[in-house]
Amino acid sequence: MKIIRHLLLVFSLLLIFTHQGCGVYSFTGASIPPEAKTFSVQQISNNALLVEPLLSSIFTTALRDKFMNQTNLTMTTVNGDLAFEGEITEYATTPVAIQSDQTAAMNRLTITVNIRFISKVDESKSFESKFTQYIEYPSNENLNSIKDGMIAEITEALVDNIFNKAVVNW
């Protein structure tokens, strides 16, 4: 009987010490203070010189979905404990890998967003940053026929980078 009591005591102490200091943590790596209950993402406007009509909506929805699916935060329309706003500043395709005959073997689709993150929980975590991602594609391919897939891939990478900078580094 004494052995069982000692084992229970040791197990209880281990349980207490291993859970000491735990905050809100998710398997995505996000560690969000328990004081944060809400998030908001304002419509990300498209201020790029070349405007892809649906990019603003696609990007805004992807950022909202990331926080809804990867955190326990509740989405609000404005003034969340964690708030995002910003604009798309670049949507461009440029030639790369110029060949000897002065033609490009590859083109690059680049998307840049400027994001302002405001943390009401810890103002020192707030930031304004530019995030850029690109994908190269063969110059003999028609951009219009492949852009939807590339936009989805670039958007996912940008949203992951924003998510990581905003809540993984807590």
C-alpha positions as CSV (number, residue, x, y, z in Angstrom):
1,M,0.0,0.0,0.0
2,K,2.9,2.4,0.8
3,I,4.4,1.7,-2.6
4,I,1.1,2.7,-4.3
5,R,1.0,5.9,-2.3
6,H,4.6,6.8,-3.2
7,L,3.9,6.1,-6.9
8,L,0.8,8.3,-6.8
9,L,2.8,11.0,-5.1
10,V,5.6,10.8,-7.6
11,F,3.2,10.7,-10.5
12,S,1.3,13.7,-9.1
13,L,4.4,15.7,-8.7
14,L,5.6,14.9,-12.2
15,L,2.2,15.9,-13.5
16,I,2.3,19.2,-11.7
17,F,5.9,20.1,-12.8
18,T,5.4,19.1,-16.4
19,H,2.3,21.3,-16.8
20,Q,3.7,24.3,-14.9
21,G,3.8,27.4,-17.1
22,C,1.7,26.1,-19.8
23,G,-0.2,28.7,-21.9
24,V,-2.5,28.3,-24.8
25,Y,-0.6,26.2,-27.3
26,S,-1.7,24.5,-30.5
27,F,-0.1,21.8,-32.6
28,T,0.5,24.4,-35.3
29,G,3.2,26.0,-33.1
30,A,1.0,28.9,-32.2
31,S,1.4,30.0,-28.6
32,I,-1.3,32.6,-27.9
33,P,-1.7,34.3,-24.5
34,P,-4.9,33.2,-22.8
35,E,-6.0,36.9,-22.6
36,A,-6.4,36.9,-26.4
37,K,-10.0,35.8,-27.2
38,T,-10.7,37.4,-30.6
39,F,-9.0,38.2,-33.9
40,S,-10.1,40.5,-36.8
41,V,-8.9,40.7,-40.4
42,Q,-9.9,43.8,-42.3
43,Q,-10.3,43.5,-46.1
44,I,-6.8,43.4,-47.6
45,S,-7.0,46.0,-50.3
46,N,-5.3,45.6,-53.7
47,N,-3.0,48.6,-54.4
48,A,-0.8,46.8,-56.9
49,L,-0.1,48.4,-60.3
50,L,-1.4,45.3,-62.0
51,V,-4.7,44.3,-60.3
52,E,-5.8,40.7,-60.3
53,P,-9.6,41.2,-59.6
54,L,-10.2,38.4,-57.0
55,L,-6.8,38.5,-55.3
56,S,-8.0,40.8,-52.5
57,S,-10.9,38.5,-51.5
58,I,-8.8,35.3,-51.9
59,F,-6.0,36.7,-49.7
60,T,-8.4,38.1,-47.0
61,T,-10.4,34.8,-46.8
62,A,-7.2,32.7,-46.6
63,L,-5.9,34.8,-43.7
64,R,-9.2,34.6,-41.8
65,D,-9.5,30.9,-42.5
66,K,-5.9,30.3,-41.1
67,F,-6.8,31.8,-37.8
68,M,-10.2,30.2,-37.6
69,N,-8.8,26.8,-38.3
70,Q,-5.5,26.9,-36.4
71,T,-6.5,28.8,-33.2
72,N,-9.3,28.9,-30.7
73,L,-9.8,32.6,-31.3
74,T,-13.2,33.9,-32.2
75,M,-13.4,36.1,-35.4
76,T,-14.8,39.6,-35.0
77,T,-15.4,42.1,-37.7
78,V,-13.2,44.9,-36.1
79,N,-11.0,45.5,-33.2
80,G,-10.0,41.9,-32.3
81,D,-7.5,41.3,-29.6
82,L,-5.2,40.4,-32.5
83,A,-6.0,42.5,-35.5
84,F,-4.7,42.5,-39.1
85,E,-5.0,45.0,-41.9
86,G,-3.0,45.8,-45.0
87,E,-2.8,45.9,-48.7
88,I,-1.4,44.0,-51.7
89,T,1.4,46.2,-53.0
90,E,2.7,44.0,-55.8
91,Y,1.3,41.5,-58.3
92,A,3.7,41.2,-61.2
93,T,5.1,38.8,-63.7
94,T,8.7,39.3,-64.8
95,P,11.1,37.5,-67.1
96,V,13.9,35.5,-65.5
97,A,16.5,33.1,-66.8
98,I,17.3,35.1,-69.9
99,Q,18.7,32.9,-72.7
100,S,21.4,33.8,-75.2
101,D,18.8,34.9,-77.8
102,Q,17.5,37.5,-75.3
103,T,14.3,35.6,-74.5
104,A,13.2,34.4,-71.1
105,A,13.1,30.7,-70.4
106,M,11.2,31.3,-67.2
107,N,8.8,34.0,-65.8
108,R,8.2,34.8,-62.2
109,L,4.9,35.7,-60.6
110,T,5.5,37.7,-57.5
111,I,3.0,38.8,-54.9
112,T,3.9,41.3,-52.1
113,V,1.6,42.3,-49.2
114,N,2.1,44.9,-46.5
115,I,0.5,43.8,-43.2
116,R,-0.1,45.7,-40.0
117,F,-0.6,43.4,-37.0
118,I,-1.9,45.0,-33.8
119,S,-1.8,43.0,-30.6
120,K,-4.0,44.5,-27.8
121,V,-2.7,41.8,-25.5
122,D,1.0,42.6,-25.9
123,E,1.8,45.7,-27.9
124,S,5.4,44.8,-28.2
125,K,4.4,42.0,-30.6
126,S,2.6,44.4,-33.0
127,F,4.4,44.9,-36.3
128,E,4.1,46.3,-39.8
129,S,6.0,44.1,-42.4
130,K,6.1,43.4,-46.1
131,F,5.8,39.7,-47.1
132,T,6.8,38.5,-50.6
133,Q,6.5,35.2,-52.3
134,Y,7.0,34.1,-55.9
135,I,6.8,31.2,-58.2
136,E,8.6,30.7,-61.5
137,Y,7.0,29.1,-64.5
138,P,8.0,28.3,-68.1
139,S,7.7,31.3,-70.3
140,N,5.9,29.3,-73.0
141,E,3.0,28.7,-70.6
142,N,0.0,31.1,-70.7
143,L,-0.2,32.8,-67.3
144,N,-4.0,33.0,-67.5
145,S,-4.2,29.2,-67.7
146,I,-2.0,28.6,-64.6
147,K,-2.4,31.7,-62.5
148,D,-5.2,30.3,-60.2
149,G,-3.0,27.5,-58.9
150,M,0.0,29.8,-58.5
151,I,-2.0,32.4,-56.7
152,A,-3.3,29.7,-54.3
153,E,0.2,28.4,-53.6
154,I,1.7,31.9,-53.1
155,T,-1.2,33.0,-50.9
156,E,-0.8,29.9,-48.7
157,A,2.9,30.6,-48.2
158,L,2.3,34.3,-47.5
159,V,-0.5,33.5,-45.0
160,D,1.8,30.9,-43.3
161,N,4.6,33.5,-43.0
162,I,2.2,36.1,-41.5
163,F,0.7,33.6,-39.1
164,N,4.2,32.5,-37.9
165,K,5.4,36.1,-37.4
166,A,2.2,37.0,-35.5
167,V,1.6,34.1,-33.2
168,V,4.3,31.5,-33.4
169,N,7.1,33.7,-32.0
170,W,5.2,34.4,-28.7
